[in-house]
Amino acid sequence: MQAKEPNNAKYIAFDNLRITTADYSITSYTIKHHQEQVDGSYKVVDADTVSESGKVGTPITADVKTYKKYIYDKSISTASGTLEEKKSLELNLKYRLDTDEDGVANFEDDDDDGDGYSDEVEKTEGSDPLDPDSIPLDTDGDKIPNSTDPDDDNDGISDEDEVVT
């Protein structure tokens, strides 16, 4: 036998002559997926609101999505929660930027674009640390920019000892 009220139902079940009750509510929860931006802020790129009937106290866990150039970071996400009567539940999944897709988020990566030059060197040399095609001037390709390379042409003779005529 079941008695049901709009938006809040109490189901009564008979189990071996024992009566048990459980509170059910029609409730909704929201799952938001946030992507880290270059400036460190986060932008919601996907949001779903789910309405369903569920038992108060039911745990909800959001599914992690895959985004190109982003890594899910569980340490700053709220991917699970519990349905509560007449309260909204919002799950927020955050994804860190990983420009070079090496599995290391930019905030931890010394070389965000994977071009072999550290971000610090690229900033000092005026190249873009997020663009693998923007590299410092390095005529011998040894990953030491000419401005700090004692042998720009890698011929074994220091630039200081070479005479330009």
N, C-alpha and C positions, 0 to 999 in steps of 0.2 A: 504494500500500500504506500502510495506516495502523496504527499501534500506539497504543492508548489505555489510560491508567491512570485510576483513579477520581480526580476532582477535580484532576488535573494530567495533561494529555495532551501528547504530543509528536507532531506530525503530520510525516510525511515526504512530500515531494512530488517527483515526477520531472519535471524540466524540461529538455528537450533533452539527456538523458543526464547531467545534472548533478543531484546530490542536494542539496536545501536542507531545512533544518529550522527550525521556529519553535515556540517555547514557548507553549502555550495553557493557561490556568487557568480554572477556574470560580471566579469572583470576584464580589464584590458591592460596591456603593458606595451611599452615602446622599446624598440631596439634601435639604437643609433650607432652608426659607424663613422668615426672621425679620422680624417687624414691630417698628419702634421704638414704644415706649410713651411716654406723656406725660412720664414721669419720666426718659426717656433710655435706659432699659434696653430689651432686645430680648426678644421672646417668639416661640418657634417656633410657627407657625400651620399649617404643612404640612410633612410629611416623607415621603419615598419611599425605600424601599430596593430597589435593582435588583440582581438576581442574573443573571449571564450569563457565557457563556464568551467570553473575549476574549484577544487577544494581549497578553502582557506588554509594556508600553510604549505601549499604545494610549491616545491622548488622549481624555478625556471632557469634554464641555461641557454644563452644565445649561441648560435653557430658563428664561428669565425669565418670571415670571407677572405678571399685572396685578391689582392690588388697589385698590379704591376708597379714596381719601384717602392713598395711599402712592406713593412714587417709588422705583424701583430705584436703588441707589447702588453702582456697580461699584467705586468707590474703596475700599470697606470690605468687599467681597464676595470670596469665592473661588468662582468659577463654573466653573472648569475644573481638571483634574488629570490624572494619568497612572495607568493601572492598573499595579499592582506585584504581583508574586507574593507571596501570603500576607500582604498588608498591606491594611488597610481604607482606603478613600478616602471622605472626607466633604467634600461641596461645600456651602458656606454662602452663600446669597444674602440680602442684607439690603436692607430697604425702609425708607426714611425717611418719617416722618409728614408729610403735607401737608394740613392740616385744610381749607384753603379751595380745594384742588385747582387752584392757580394755576401749578403746575409748579415752584414753589420750596419746597423742604423747610422745615419750621418752624424748624429750627436756623439757617437762613440768611434767613428771612422776617421782616421787621419788623412785618408785620401778618398773623399766623397765620390769623385768621378772615375776612379780606378785608372788614371792615366800614368801612374808611377811617380807623380810629384805630390808631395804632401800639400794639404790645404794651406798650411802656413806659408810654405815656399811660394805657392801660386798667388796668394794674396800679396806677398812682398814683391813678387815679380810682375804683378799686374795682370795675370791671367785669371780665368774664371775657374774656381775650384769645383764647380758643378757641371762643367762642360769638358768632356774628354778630348775635344778637338782644340781647346784653348790651353796651350802649354807655354811655359817660359821659353825664351830663346836659349837653345842648347844645340849648338852646331855639331857637336860630336855624338849626341844622343846618349850620353852616359848618365842621364837623369840628374846631372849637376848643372844648374843654369850657368850660362856664360859669366854672369855677374859675380859668381863665387867660385867658378872653376879655374884653377890655376893653369890648366892646359886645355883651352877651348877646342882645339882640333885633335886632341888625344894622340899626338905624335911622339909623346915622351919627352918633349922639350917644353919647359914652362913658358907661358906667354911672356913672362918678364924677360926671359933669355932670348926669345925670338925677336928678330929684327924685321920690321916691315919696311920694304923698300918700294 
